Structure formats: C-alpha cells, structure tokens
Amino acid sequence: MSTANLTKSPFTTTAGKLITLDVANKLIEGHKTGKKILTVVDSYYFDKDQIQNLLDQYGAAGIRIHFGVDDEGNQKLIIFPASENGINIFVKNEEGFDTGLDFGLPCPPICGHGDPTGN
C-alpha cells in the first residue's frame, strides 16, 4: 500500500491552547469596540480534550464563548467554563495564571472535507 496520499490531518487533539486573561480581555475588547475584521472565519475547530478540560473545572456547568478580534484583524473565539449562574471560571495554566481557550483551527483555511454544512 502506498503512503504517498496519506497526510497528517490538522484535526488533532492539540487544536486550541490556553491564553492569559490579559490577552483574552484584549481580544474581547477588540470585538466590543468594533475593531475592523480583515479575515472572516466561518468556523473554528477545538479538540475534545481542550473542551473537556474546561468542562472539568470545579463549578463548571457549561462553556461561554466570547467573540474577539486581534491586532491583525483576525476573528477569534475565546472560550471559558461558566458556572450555573453564568459566571466565567478562569482555568489556571502551568504558571498559575488565569486563562481562557483560544487558537482553534480556523476555517478557512483549515476546513474538513465532507462537512454537511458545505464548509
């Protein structure tokens, strides 16, 4: 069997990473103040381990997704676990800083094949 057409899928268990609360707030503020979006994104992929980590936080009843815009005009999604009262819960990273989840795989350019939504 030839492996010439086999390529590693970008849809892995490492899509998404924690960002500091300062960075998250800057991205969210970019959206709230109407920063111009230069790169439109249809969707983002985050791996299940990253999402499960958020849901496993003490007091988490679900997740809240914030819209953001970075300095280059890229749309962003910042995800936090949220309590049953709708309050964001901040995940501690290895250095002990409060964080949110960002850096999912954007579509375009990284889109799955055969997506029933046509993307």
N, CA, C and O atoms as CSV, one atom per row, in Angstrom:
chain,resi,resn,atom,element,x,y,z
A,1,MET,N,N,0.840,-1.180,0.000
A,1,MET,CA,C,0.000,0.000,0.000
A,1,MET,C,C,0.881,1.239,0.000
A,1,MET,O,O,1.803,1.361,0.807
A,2,SER,N,N,0.593,2.135,-0.896
A,2,SER,CA,C,1.352,3.371,-0.995
A,2,SER,C,C,0.903,4.355,0.076
A,2,SER,O,O,-0.287,4.463,0.371
A,3,THR,N,N,1.855,5.068,0.652
A,3,THR,CA,C,1.536,6.101,1.639
A,3,THR,C,C,1.676,7.493,1.037
A,3,THR,O,O,1.673,8.486,1.765
A,4,ALA,N,N,1.797,7.574,-0.277
A,4,ALA,CA,C,2.014,8.861,-0.938
A,4,ALA,C,C,0.854,9.821,-0.713
A,4,ALA,O,O,1.075,11.028,-0.613
A,5,ASN,N,N,-0.386,9.315,-0.631
A,5,ASN,CA,C,-1.537,10.196,-0.467
A,5,ASN,C,C,-1.961,10.383,0.987
A,5,ASN,O,O,-2.919,11.104,1.266
A,6,LEU,N,N,-1.254,9.741,1.912
A,6,LEU,CA,C,-1.597,9.877,3.319
A,6,LEU,C,C,-0.893,11.094,3.896
A,6,LEU,O,O,0.335,11.180,3.889
A,7,THR,N,N,-1.673,12.017,4.387
A,7,THR,CA,C,-1.107,13.188,5.039
A,7,THR,C,C,-1.684,13.288,6.429
A,7,THR,O,O,-2.793,12.822,6.689
A,8,LYS,N,N,-0.941,13.888,7.308
A,8,LYS,CA,C,-1.390,14.039,8.679
A,8,LYS,C,C,-2.519,15.070,8.725
A,8,LYS,O,O,-2.391,16.172,8.191
A,9,SER,N,N,-3.601,14.702,9.359
A,9,SER,CA,C,-4.742,15.596,9.480
A,9,SER,C,C,-4.428,16.712,10.466
A,9,SER,O,O,-3.804,16.464,11.497
A,10,PRO,N,N,-4.851,17.942,10.166
A,10,PRO,CA,C,-4.666,19.027,11.128
A,10,PRO,C,C,-5.650,18.924,12.291
A,10,PRO,O,O,-5.484,19.610,13.300
A,11,PHE,N,N,-6.671,18.076,12.165
A,11,PHE,CA,C,-7.691,17.944,13.197
A,11,PHE,C,C,-7.217,16.951,14.244
A,11,PHE,O,O,-7.585,15.777,14.225
A,12,THR,N,N,-6.407,17.437,15.142
A,12,THR,CA,C,-5.742,16.607,16.134
A,12,THR,C,C,-6.264,16.917,17.530
A,12,THR,O,O,-7.181,17.719,17.705
A,13,THR,N,N,-5.670,16.275,18.503
A,13,THR,CA,C,-6.027,16.532,19.891
A,13,THR,C,C,-5.200,17.663,20.493
A,13,THR,O,O,-5.094,17.779,21.714
A,14,THR,N,N,-4.623,18.486,19.646
A,14,THR,CA,C,-3.854,19.623,20.157
A,14,THR,C,C,-4.361,20.947,19.592
A,14,THR,O,O,-3.653,21.953,19.654
A,15,ALA,N,N,-5.565,20.964,19.047
A,15,ALA,CA,C,-6.106,22.203,18.472
A,15,ALA,C,C,-6.713,23.048,19.584
A,15,ALA,O,O,-7.688,22.651,20.221
A,16,GLY,N,N,-6.130,24.204,19.805
A,16,GLY,CA,C,-6.539,25.102,20.859
A,16,GLY,C,C,-5.472,25.159,21.929
A,16,GLY,O,O,-4.791,24.167,22.189
A,17,LYS,N,N,-5.324,26.321,22.552
A,17,LYS,CA,C,-4.387,26.445,23.665
A,17,LYS,C,C,-4.873,27.556,24.588
A,17,LYS,O,O,-5.640,28.434,24.192
A,18,LEU,N,N,-4.407,27.489,25.820
A,18,LEU,CA,C,-4.798,28.477,26.813
A,18,LEU,C,C,-4.033,29.777,26.590
A,18,LEU,O,O,-2.844,29.772,26.271
A,19,ILE,N,N,-4.742,30.885,26.765
A,19,ILE,CA,C,-4.127,32.209,26.678
A,19,ILE,C,C,-4.380,32.922,28.000
A,19,ILE,O,O,-5.322,32.590,28.720
A,20,THR,N,N,-3.539,33.900,28.317
A,20,THR,CA,C,-3.700,34.621,29.577
A,20,THR,C,C,-4.974,35.466,29.548
A,20,THR,O,O,-5.493,35.812,28.487
A,21,LEU,N,N,-5.449,35.777,30.724
A,21,LEU,CA,C,-6.648,36.594,30.849
A,21,LEU,C,C,-6.439,37.979,30.242
A,21,LEU,O,O,-7.368,38.548,29.669
A,22,ASP,N,N,-5.228,38.526,30.361
A,22,ASP,CA,C,-4.933,39.825,29.743
A,22,ASP,C,C,-5.103,39.775,28.229
A,22,ASP,O,O,-5.695,40.675,27.632
A,23,VAL,N,N,-4.583,38.722,27.615
A,23,VAL,CA,C,-4.716,38.562,26.161
A,23,VAL,C,C,-6.183,38.350,25.797
A,23,VAL,O,O,-6.676,38.941,24.837
A,24,ALA,N,N,-6.882,37.507,26.561
A,24,ALA,CA,C,-8.309,37.257,26.298
A,24,ALA,C,C,-9.108,38.556,26.363
A,24,ALA,O,O,-9.936,38.826,25.492
A,25,ASN,N,N,-8.860,39.351,27.385
A,25,ASN,CA,C,-9.596,40.610,27.529
A,25,ASN,C,C,-9.300,41.573,26.385
A,25,ASN,O,O,-10.194,42.289,25.935
A,26,LYS,N,N,-8.066,41.598,25.914
A,26,LYS,CA,C,-7.708,42.471,24.785
A,26,LYS,C,C,-8.446,42.038,23.516
A,26,LYS,O,O,-8.945,42.879,22.768
A,27,LEU,N,N,-8.515,40.726,23.276
A,27,LEU,CA,C,-9.230,40.221,22.093
A,27,LEU,C,C,-10.726,40.535,22.188
A,27,LEU,O,O,-11.332,40.977,21.212
A,28,ILE,N,N,-11.311,40.311,23.345
A,28,ILE,CA,C,-12.741,40.572,23.541
A,28,ILE,C,C,-13.024,42.059,23.384
A,28,ILE,O,O,-14.023,42.444,22.776
A,29,GLU,N,N,-12.155,42.889,23.926
A,29,GLU,CA,C,-12.321,44.342,23.794
A,29,GLU,C,C,-12.249,44.765,22.322
A,29,GLU,O,O,-12.966,45.673,21.900
A,30,GLY,N,N,-11.384,44.106,21.542
A,30,GLY,CA,C,-11.300,44.400,20.109
A,30,GLY,C,C,-12.635,44.179,19.418
A,30,GLY,O,O,-13.010,44.946,18.531
A,31,HIS,N,N,-13.351,43.143,19.815
A,31,HIS,CA,C,-14.682,42.883,19.248
A,31,HIS,C,C,-15.690,43.928,19.732
A,31,HIS,O,O,-16.455,44.475,18.938
A,32,LYS,N,N,-15.682,44.198,21.028
A,32,LYS,CA,C,-16.674,45.121,21.608
A,32,LYS,C,C,-16.541,46.534,21.065
A,32,LYS,O,O,-17.538,47.246,20.938
A,33,THR,N,N,-15.321,46.948,20.743
A,33,THR,CA,C,-15.110,48.307,20.245
A,33,THR,C,C,-15.224,48.407,18.731
A,33,THR,O,O,-15.015,49.476,18.158
A,34,GLY,N,N,-15.559,47.281,18.075
A,34,GLY,CA,C,-15.783,47.313,16.639
A,34,GLY,C,C,-14.528,47.334,15.797
A,34,GLY,O,O,-14.532,47.851,14.680
A,35,LYS,N,N,-13.438,46.766,16.336
A,35,LYS,CA,C,-12.202,46.688,15.544
A,35,LYS,C,C,-12.513,45.998,14.216
A,35,LYS,O,O,-13.215,44.987,14.184
A,36,LYS,N,N,-11.992,46.544,13.138
A,36,LYS,CA,C,-12.278,46.034,11.798
A,36,LYS,C,C,-11.770,44.607,11.622
A,36,LYS,O,O,-10.606,44.312,11.893
A,37,ILE,N,N,-12.665,43.722,11.162
A,37,ILE,CA,C,-12.309,42.338,10.878
A,37,ILE,C,C,-11.802,42.253,9.449
A,37,ILE,O,O,-12.532,42.557,8.505
A,38,LEU,N,N,-10.560,41.842,9.291
A,38,LEU,CA,C,-9.955,41.733,7.968
A,38,LEU,C,C,-9.979,40.302,7.443
A,38,LEU,O,O,-9.964,40.087,6.231
A,39,THR,N,N,-10.015,39.328,8.340
A,39,THR,CA,C,-10.042,37.921,7.961
A,39,THR,C,C,-11.299,37.285,8.532
A,39,THR,O,O,-11.400,37.079,9.742
A,40,VAL,N,N,-12.255,36.974,7.669
A,40,VAL,CA,C,-13.511,36.378,8.102
A,40,VAL,C,C,-13.335,34.873,8.240
A,40,VAL,O,O,-12.775,34.220,7.359
A,41,VAL,N,N,-13.815,34.332,9.347
A,41,VAL,CA,C,-13.724,32.905,9.635
A,41,VAL,C,C,-15.133,32.347,9.718
A,41,VAL,O,O,-16.000,32.938,10.363
A,42,ASP,N,N,-15.368,31.209,9.067
A,42,ASP,CA,C,-16.686,30.569,9.108
A,42,ASP,C,C,-16.871,29.728,10.360
A,42,ASP,O,O,-17.966,29.666,10.918
A,43,SER,N,N,-15.791,29.078,10.802
A,43,SER,CA,C,-15.898,28.197,11.959
A,43,SER,C,C,-14.521,27.964,12.560
A,43,SER,O,O,-13.497,28.277,11.952
A,44,TYR,N,N,-14.517,27.409,13.762
A,44,TYR,CA,C,-13.279,27.010,14.438
A,44,TYR,C,C,-13.418,25.576,14.913
A,44,TYR,O,O,-14.508,25.135,15.277
A,45,TYR,N,N,-12.312,24.853,14.907
A,45,TYR,CA,C,-12.254,23.501,15.459
A,45,TYR,C,C,-11.396,23.542,16.721
A,45,TYR,O,O,-10.274,24.048,16.703
A,46,PHE,N,N,-11.937,23.003,17.822
A,46,PHE,CA,C,-11.183,22.800,19.055
A,46,PHE,C,C,-11.277,21.322,19.387
A,46,PHE,O,O,-12.335,20.716,19.223
A,47,ASP,N,N,-10.179,20.735,19.852
A,47,ASP,CA,C,-10.233,19.308,20.132
A,47,ASP,C,C,-10.988,19.034,21.427
A,47,ASP,O,O,-11.123,19.910,22.282
A,48,LYS,N,N,-11.474,17.814,21.555
A,48,LYS,CA,C,-12.342,17.455,22.675
A,48,LYS,C,C,-11.621,17.519,24.008
A,48,LYS,O,O,-12.242,17.835,25.023
A,49,ASP,N,N,-10.329,17.229,24.036
A,49,ASP,CA,C,-9.601,17.289,25.303
A,49,ASP,C,C,-9.540,18.712,25.844
A,49,ASP,O,O,-9.635,18.934,27.051
A,50,GLN,N,N,-9.382,19.670,24.940
A,50,GLN,CA,C,-9.354,21.075,25.366
A,50,GLN,C,C,-10.713,21.495,25.932
A,50,GLN,O,O,-10.782,22.150,26.972
A,51,ILE,N,N,-11.787,21.116,25.245
A,51,ILE,CA,C,-13.137,21.444,25.713
A,51,ILE,C,C,-13.441,20.702,27.014
A,51,ILE,O,O,-14.012,21.279,27.940
A,52,GLN,N,N,-13.060,19.421,27.085
A,52,GLN,CA,C,-13.306,18.641,28.299
A,52,GLN,C,C,-12.567,19.236,29.485
A,52,GLN,O,O,-13.095,19.249,30.597
A,53,ASN,N,N,-11.353,19.729,29.266
A,53,ASN,CA,C,-10.600,20.380,30.339
A,53,ASN,C,C,-11.395,21.551,30.909
A,53,ASN,O,O,-11.423,21.752,32.124
A,54,LEU,N,N,-12.038,22.321,30.041
A,54,LEU,CA,C,-12.855,23.438,30.521
A,54,LEU,C,C,-14.043,22.929,31.328
A,54,LEU,O,O,-14.330,23.438,32.411
A,55,LEU,N,N,-14.729,21.925,30.798
A,55,LEU,CA,C,-15.914,21.393,31.471
A,55,LEU,C,C,-15.578,20.706,32.793
A,55,LEU,O,O,-16.431,20.612,33.676
A,56,ASP,N,N,-14.338,20.225,32.935
A,56,ASP,CA,C,-13.925,19.546,34.158
A,56,ASP,C,C,-13.530,20.504,35.279
A,56,ASP,O,O,-13.230,20.064,36.389
A,57,GLN,N,N,-13.528,21.803,35.005
A,57,GLN,CA,C,-13.162,22.761,36.045
A,57,GLN,C,C,-14.229,22.784,37.134
A,57,GLN,O,O,-15.422,22.663,36.855
A,58,TYR,N,N,-13.782,22.941,38.381
A,58,TYR,CA,C,-14.703,22.953,39.516
A,58,TYR,C,C,-15.769,24.039,39.312
A,58,TYR,O,O,-15.443,25.198,39.057
A,59,GLY,N,N,-17.025,23.653,39.424
A,59,GLY,CA,C,-18.137,24.589,39.316
A,59,GLY,C,C,-18.644,24.826,37.903
A,59,GLY,O,O,-19.611,25.564,37.711
A,60,ALA,N,N,-18.003,24.208,36.903
A,60,ALA,CA,C,-18.409,24.428,35.514
A,60,ALA,C,C,-19.730,23.718,35.217
A,60,ALA,O,O,-19.880,22.524,35.476
A,61,ALA,N,N,-20.678,24.468,34.672
A,61,ALA,CA,C,-21.952,23.902,34.229
A,61,ALA,C,C,-22.043,23.891,32.712
A,61,ALA,O,O,-22.917,23.235,32.146
A,62,GLY,N,N,-21.148,24.609,32.053
A,62,GLY,CA,C,-21.133,24.707,30.597
A,62,GLY,C,C,-19.956,25.569,30.175
A,62,GLY,O,O,-19.006,25.765,30.933
A,63,ILE,N,N,-20.033,26.081,28.949
A,63,ILE,CA,C,-18.973,26.970,28.449
A,63,ILE,C,C,-19.599,28.258,27.925
A,63,ILE,O,O,-20.750,28.274,27.489
A,64,ARG,N,N,-18.827,29.326,27.974
A,64,ARG,CA,C,-19.223,30.598,27.370
A,64,ARG,C,C,-18.192,30.914,26.296
A,64,ARG,O,O,-16.986,30.797,26.515
A,65,ILE,N,N,-18.691,31.317,25.128
A,65,ILE,CA,C,-17.819,31.644,24.000
A,65,ILE,C,C,-17.913,33.138,23.735
A,65,ILE,O,O,-18.989,33.666,23.451
A,66,HIS,N,N,-16.776,33.809,23.831
A,66,HIS,CA,C,-16.687,35.242,23.552
A,66,HIS,C,C,-16.116,35.442,22.151
A,66,HIS,O,O,-15.269,34.670,21.702
A,67,PHE,N,N,-16.582,36.473,21.473
A,67,PHE,CA,C,-16.007,36.862,20.197
A,67,PHE,C,C,-14.868,37.831,20.454
A,67,PHE,O,O,-14.913,38.627,21.392
A,68,GLY,N,N,-13.848,37.756,19.610
A,68,GLY,CA,C,-12.715,38.648,19.739
A,68,GLY,C,C,-12.151,39.005,18.376
A,68,GLY,O,O,-12.452,38.362,17.371
A,69,VAL,N,N,-11.324,40.046,18.363
A,69,VAL,CA,C,-10.600,40.470,17.166
A,69,VAL,C,C,-9.182,40.827,17.609
A,69,VAL,O,O,-8.999,41.599,18.551
A,70,ASP,N,N,-8.176,40.263,16.928
A,70,ASP,CA,C,-6.799,40.578,17.294
A,70,ASP,C,C,-6.288,41.796,16.533
A,70,ASP,O,O,-7.011,42.379,15.725
A,71,ASP,N,N,-5.047,42.175,16.794
A,71,ASP,CA,C,-4.471,43.379,16.186
A,71,ASP,C,C,-4.335,43.284,14.671
A,71,ASP,O,O,-4.253,44.310,13.996
A,72,GLU,N,N,-4.309,42.057,14.121
A,72,GLU,CA,C,-4.209,41.868,12.676
A,72,GLU,C,C,-5.579,41.790,12.011
A,72,GLU,O,O,-5.664,41.586,10.800
A,73,GLY,N,N,-6.649,41.948,12.783
A,73,GLY,CA,C,-7.999,41.909,12.223
A,73,GLY,C,C,-8.557,40.508,12.057
A,73,GLY,O,O,-9.524,40.317,11.319
A,74,ASN,N,N,-7.968,39.517,12.729
A,74,ASN,CA,C,-8.461,38.140,12.673
A,74,ASN,C,C,-9.569,37.932,13.692
A,74,ASN,O,O,-9.433,38.321,14.852
A,75,GLN,N,N,-10.671,37.314,13.258
A,75,GLN,CA,C,-11.727,36.934,14.192
A,75,GLN,C,C,-11.182,35.870,15.132
A,75,GLN,O,O,-10.391,35.020,14.725
A,76,LYS,N,N,-11.600,35.919,16.372
A,76,LYS,CA,C,-11.147,34.945,17.367
A,76,LYS,C,C,-12.343,34.478,18.187
A,76,LYS,O,O,-13.348,35.181,18.294
A,77,LEU,N,N,-12.224,33.295,18.762
A,77,LEU,CA,C,-13.171,32.798,19.755
A,77,LEU,C,C,-12.372,32.535,21.025
A,77,LEU,O,O,-11.326,31.887,20.989
A,78,ILE,N,N,-12.872,33.042,22.141
A,78,ILE,CA,C,-12.243,32.815,23.429
A,78,ILE,C,C,-13.268,32.086,24.287
A,78,ILE,O,O,-14.385,32.568,24.473
A,79,ILE,N,N,-12.890,30.931,24.806
A,79,ILE,CA,C,-13.835,30.057,25.496
A,79,ILE,C,C,-13.443,29.924,26.966
A,79,ILE,O,O,-12.282,29.683,27.297
A,80,PHE,N,N,-14.434,30.087,27.836
A,80,PHE,CA,C,-14.253,29.902,29.271
A,80,PHE,C,C,-15.288,28.908,29.778
A,80,PHE,O,O,-16.392,28.842,29.238
A,81,PRO,N,N,-14.948,28.131,30.813
A,81,PRO,CA,C,-16.005,27.408,31.503
A,81,PRO,C,C,-16.877,28.438,32.229
A,81,PRO,O,O,-16.400,29.507,32.610
A,82,ALA,N,N,-18.144,28.108,32.414
A,82,ALA,CA,C,-19.054,29.025,33.098
A,82,ALA,C,C,-19.852,28.261,34.146
A,82,ALA,O,O,-20.177,27.085,33.978
A,83,SER,N,N,-20.155,28.965,35.232
A,83,SER,CA,C,-20.926,28.361,36.321
A,83,SER,C,C,-22.406,28.333,35.967
A,83,SER,O,O,-22.818,28.890,34.950
A,84,GLU,N,N,-23.199,27.686,36.805
A,84,GLU,CA,C,-24.646,27.643,36.578
A,84,GLU,C,C,-25.280,29.020,36.730
A,84,GLU,O,O,-26.436,29.213,36.351
A,85,ASN,N,N,-24.536,29.983,37.283
A,85,ASN,CA,C,-25.005,31.365,37.376
A,85,ASN,C,C,-24.505,32.217,36.213
A,85,ASN,O,O,-24.736,33.426,36.181
A,86,GLY,N,N,-23.822,31.588,35.259
A,86,GLY,CA,C,-23.339,32.309,34.090
A,86,GLY,C,C,-22.057,33.079,34.310
A,86,GLY,O,O,-21.720,33.955,33.513
A,87,ILE,N,N,-21.339,32.775,35.368
A,87,ILE,CA,C,-20.096,33.476,35.681
A,87,ILE,C,C,-18.922,32.699,35.088
A,87,ILE,O,O,-18.815,31.486,35.271
A,88,ASN,N,N,-18.041,33.410,34.374
A,88,ASN,CA,C,-16.853,32.761,33.812
A,88,ASN,C,C,-15.985,32.197,34.930
A,88,ASN,O,O,-15.833,32.802,35.991
A,89,ILE,N,N,-15.421,31.023,34.665
A,89,ILE,CA,C,-14.470,30.384,35.567
A,89,ILE,C,C,-13.129,30.411,34.850
A,89,ILE,O,O,-13.030,30.002,33.693
A,90,PHE,N,N,-12.111,30.887,35.525
A,90,PHE,CA,C,-10.807,31.016,34.890
A,90,PHE,C,C,-9.939,29.806,35.206
A,90,PHE,O,O,-9.741,29.453,36.368
A,91,VAL,N,N,-9.429,29.181,34.161
A,91,VAL,CA,C,-8.573,28.000,34.261
A,91,VAL,C,C,-7.165,28.480,34.576
A,91,VAL,O,O,-6.692,29.453,33.988
A,92,LYS,N,N,-6.499,27.809,35.491
A,92,LYS,CA,C,-5.097,28.137,35.805
A,92,LYS,C,C,-4.178,27.368,34.864
A,92,LYS,O,O,-4.338,26.161,34.683
A,93,ASN,N,N,-3.214,28.069,34.265
A,93,ASN,CA,C,-2.219,27.388,33.437
A,93,ASN,C,C,-1.064,26.907,34.318
A,93,ASN,O,O,-1.122,27.041,35.540
A,94,GLU,N,N,-0.020,26.352,33.708
A,94,GLU,CA,C,1.096,25.799,34.464
A,94,GLU,C,C,1.788,26.839,35.337
A,94,GLU,O,O,2.352,26.499,36.377
A,95,GLU,N,N,1.750,28.097,34.925
A,95,GLU,CA,C,2.389,29.167,35.691
A,95,GLU,C,C,1.449,29.762,36.740
A,95,GLU,O,O,1.842,30.654,37.493
A,96,GLY,N,N,0.207,29.270,36.792
A,96,GLY,CA,C,-0.741,29.761,37.783
A,96,GLY,C,C,-1.557,30.963,37.350
A,96,GLY,O,O,-2.264,31.552,38.167
A,97,PHE,N,N,-1.475,31.343,36.070
A,97,PHE,CA,C,-2.224,32.489,35.575
A,97,PHE,C,C,-3.629,32.078,35.133
A,97,PHE,O,O,-3.835,30.970,34.638
A,98,ASP,N,N,-4.588,32.982,35.318
A,98,ASP,CA,C,-5.941,32.753,34.809
A,98,ASP,C,C,-5.920,32.802,33.295
A,98,ASP,O,O,-5.249,33.641,32.693
A,99,THR,N,N,-6.671,31.882,32.686
A,99,THR,CA,C,-6.628,31.761,31.233
A,99,THR,C,C,-7.994,31.441,30.645
A,99,THR,O,O,-8.931,31.069,31.352
A,100,GLY,N,N,-8.078,31.598,29.335
A,100,GLY,CA,C,-9.199,31.149,28.525
A,100,GLY,C,C,-8.643,30.365,27.345
A,100,GLY,O,O,-7.434,30.371,27.112
A,101,LEU,N,N,-9.500,29.698,26.610
A,101,LEU,CA,C,-9.077,28.871,25.482
A,101,LEU,C,C,-9.208,29.644,24.172
A,101,LEU,O,O,-10.237,30.267,23.909
A,102,ASP,N,N,-8.169,29.599,23.367
A,102,ASP,CA,C,-8.136,30.250,22.056
A,102,ASP,C,C,-7.330,29.352,21.121
A,102,ASP,O,O,-6.976,28.233,21.492
A,103,PHE,N,N,-7.044,29.821,19.939
A,103,PHE,CA,C,-6.201,29.156,18.953
A,103,PHE,C,C,-6.780,27.842,18.453
A,103,PHE,O,O,-6.060,26.860,18.279
A,104,GLY,N,N,-8.103,27.834,18.222
A,104,GLY,CA,C,-8.685,26.728,17.488
A,104,GLY,C,C,-8.256,26.842,16.029
A,104,GLY,O,O,-7.688,27.856,15.622
A,105,LEU,N,N,-8.524,25.817,15.254
A,105,LEU,CA,C,-8.172,25.842,13.835
A,105,LEU,C,C,-9.259,26.578,13.063
A,105,LEU,O,O,-10.414,26.151,13.071
A,106,PRO,N,N,-8.910,27.684,12.391
A,106,PRO,CA,C,-9.919,28.453,11.656
A,106,PRO,C,C,-10.224,27.859,10.285
A,106,PRO,O,O,-9.342,27.343,9.598
A,107,CYS,N,N,-11.494,27.947,9.908
A,107,CYS,CA,C,-11.939,27.558,8.563
A,107,CYS,C,C,-12.622,28.763,7.922
A,107,CYS,O,O,-13.621,29.240,8.460
A,108,PRO,N,N,-12.131,29.268,6.809
A,108,PRO,CA,C,-10.903,28.886,6.144
A,108,PRO,C,C,-9.681,29.366,6.934
A,108,PRO,O,O,-9.814,30.253,7.776
A,109,PRO,N,N,-8.544,28.824,6.693
A,109,PRO,CA,C,-8.140,27.958,5.605
A,109,PRO,C,C,-8.196,26.461,5.935
A,109,PRO,O,O,-8.115,25.633,5.028
A,110,ILE,N,N,-8.332,26.102,7.218
A,110,ILE,CA,C,-8.278,24.690,7.591
A,110,ILE,C,C,-9.707,24.175,7.750
A,110,ILE,O,O,-10.310,24.334,8.811
A,111,CYS,N,N,-10.241,23.566,6.711
A,111,CYS,CA,C,-11.623,23.097,6.703
A,111,CYS,C,C,-11.639,21.583,6.477
A,111,CYS,O,O,-10.788,21.034,5.778
A,112,GLY,N,N,-12.613,20.934,7.077
A,112,GLY,CA,C,-12.756,19.495,6.875
A,112,GLY,C,C,-13.384,19.204,5.527
A,112,GLY,O,O,-14.008,20.079,4.928
A,113,HIS,N,N,-13.226,17.999,5.054
A,113,HIS,CA,C,-13.829,17.568,3.806
A,113,HIS,C,C,-15.103,16.818,4.098
A,113,HIS,O,O,-15.153,16.029,5.041
A,114,GLY,N,N,-16.113,17.041,3.326
A,114,GLY,CA,C,-17.380,16.331,3.512
A,114,GLY,C,C,-18.228,16.904,4.620
A,114,GLY,O,O,-19.143,16.233,5.098
A,115,ASP,N,N,-17.953,18.137,5.048
A,115,ASP,CA,C,-18.739,18.795,6.094
A,115,ASP,C,C,-20.168,18.967,5.585
A,115,ASP,O,O,-20.357,19.548,4.516
A,116,PRO,N,N,-21.184,18.485,6.310
A,116,PRO,CA,C,-22.569,18.593,5.828
A,116,PRO,C,C,-23.066,20.029,5.708
A,116,PRO,O,O,-24.085,20.266,5.060
A,117,THR,N,N,-22.375,20.991,6.313
A,117,THR,CA,C,-22.784,22.391,6.174
A,117,THR,C,C,-22.229,23.009,4.905
A,117,THR,O,O,-22.541,24.155,4.581
A,118,GLY,N,N,-21.407,22.257,4.185
A,118,GLY,CA,C,-20.847,22.760,2.931
A,118,GLY,C,C,-19.542,23.485,3.083
A,118,GLY,O,O,-19.014,24.007,2.101
A,119,ASN,N,N,-18.997,23.536,4.290
A,119,ASN,CA,C,-17.720,24.224,4.540
A,119,ASN,C,C,-16.548,23.272,4.479
A,119,ASN,O,O,-15.404,23.688,4.666
